[in-house]
Amino acid sequence: MDHFLYKNGILHAEDVPLPLIAEQVGTPVYIYSRATLERHAQVFQDALAALPKKHIAFAIKANPNIAVLKVLAKQGFGADVVSGGEVARAVAAGMKPEDIVFSGVGKTRGEMEYALSVGVGQFNLELEEEGFALAEIAVSMGKTANATLRVNPDVDAGTHAKISTGKKENKFGVAIDEANGIFDRLGGTAGIALRGLSCHIGSQLFDLGPMEAAYGRVGAKVAELRGAGHVIDRVDLGGGLGVPYERDKVPPSPAVYGKMVERATRGWDVTLMFEPGRVIVGNAGVLLTKVIWVKPGAVRPYIIVDAAMNDLARPAMYDAWHDFEAVQPTGERMVANIAGPVCESGDTFAMGRDIDRVASGDLGIFRTAGAYGATMASTYNSRALVPEVMVDGDKFAVVAERIAPETIIAAEHVPDFLND
Ligand code: LLP
């Protein structure tokens, strides 16, 4: 459930009519609903309520806006981060350093040092050598880094190839069979406390089967490692739960996921850690856009909107579906293609879609744009960096400004040697 609903024929974010935001902030613009963020956070927490020891770390990569993080920090969420920049964001949003989990396949020594200086609670290791580097840095700082080893359970998550991570040919984690040797060699090394395992098999998952299979393999490995004398007190189960981009394709609910986790992890006796991203923020955001032209096409009309692939990359990158709706629908429908102004044929949001009839100047939204939306935006074609707004009841505020091309041009320099 979200709070983007029609009132008197006009689409609102909570109590704010979207035309008001378009008028005051301009388009394209991302709009987040605080009430929806809080609701999703609560639903996820409720789904895991029966688990005795747990930690929920929001995967910041899905939406790193500081205001969004602040809402989730207030709900008690920690953060799953993958770069020094994300560590800085989590801290800036008021998340406790000990609640931050540092994932990522290529943490640099500089990033590890920075994260240790901040007091980050856990590092999810991607390879043995990283563990030794982390231990060495920690020793030099007089610290001990808590860590888990990310294992690759070799399951097919059944999602888009570009967002699958748990097959053996993917770049993530170590083969699960190698975990024993790595624990033997790294466990007991000064500067590192290797305390468990982590896994994440992919994103936008609709089938809990592969997740349950992966968790089963991780559970068996926990037992094996304990049998070999290692102390295991935490397991990070990653993120991945899908969201309904298309209304008739509904993923398993957080409650059903929670039941599966209870079943799959019974008897593990560890702190279970979760890294949800999309399921928390996906439906808490929309991308508001204005129709520039309705261009008669050879086959069907092209609705040319002022949002483009640089603002919302998912359709171009993953052939992703985002529902399109008019902000003030007339009740009439049309079949059209929807595209942005960028000079690439791939800058297309929908082809041959049955949508609300729109005309030039009308406003529309792409739904489920709160996850992997603004954060993946660029300034391609020298377009502005898209702004973000948060709504709270009848109030709204710009939480990320539009960055004009002029500002970006000002950061570029023509070297002296070109000035002759
Ligand atoms: N934990 C790890 C280690 C991850 O790699 C990811 C996502 C998550 C948690 C959060 O997954 P979620 O709960 O959001 O599914 N840009 C793509 C998605 C990339 C996901 C990368 N990793 C998209 O727009 O679909």
Boltz pocket constraint, residues with backbone or C-beta under 6 A from the ligand:
constraints:
  - pocket:
      binder: B
      contacts: [[A, 59], [A, 62], [A, 80], [A, 103], [A, 104], [A, 162], [A, 163], [A, 165], [A, 200], [A, 202], [A, 203], [A, 204], [A, 205], [A, 238], [A, 239], [A, 240], [A, 241], [A, 275], [A, 276], [A, 277], [A, 278], [A, 279], [A, 314], [A, 318], [A, 371], [A, 372]]
      max_distance: 6.0
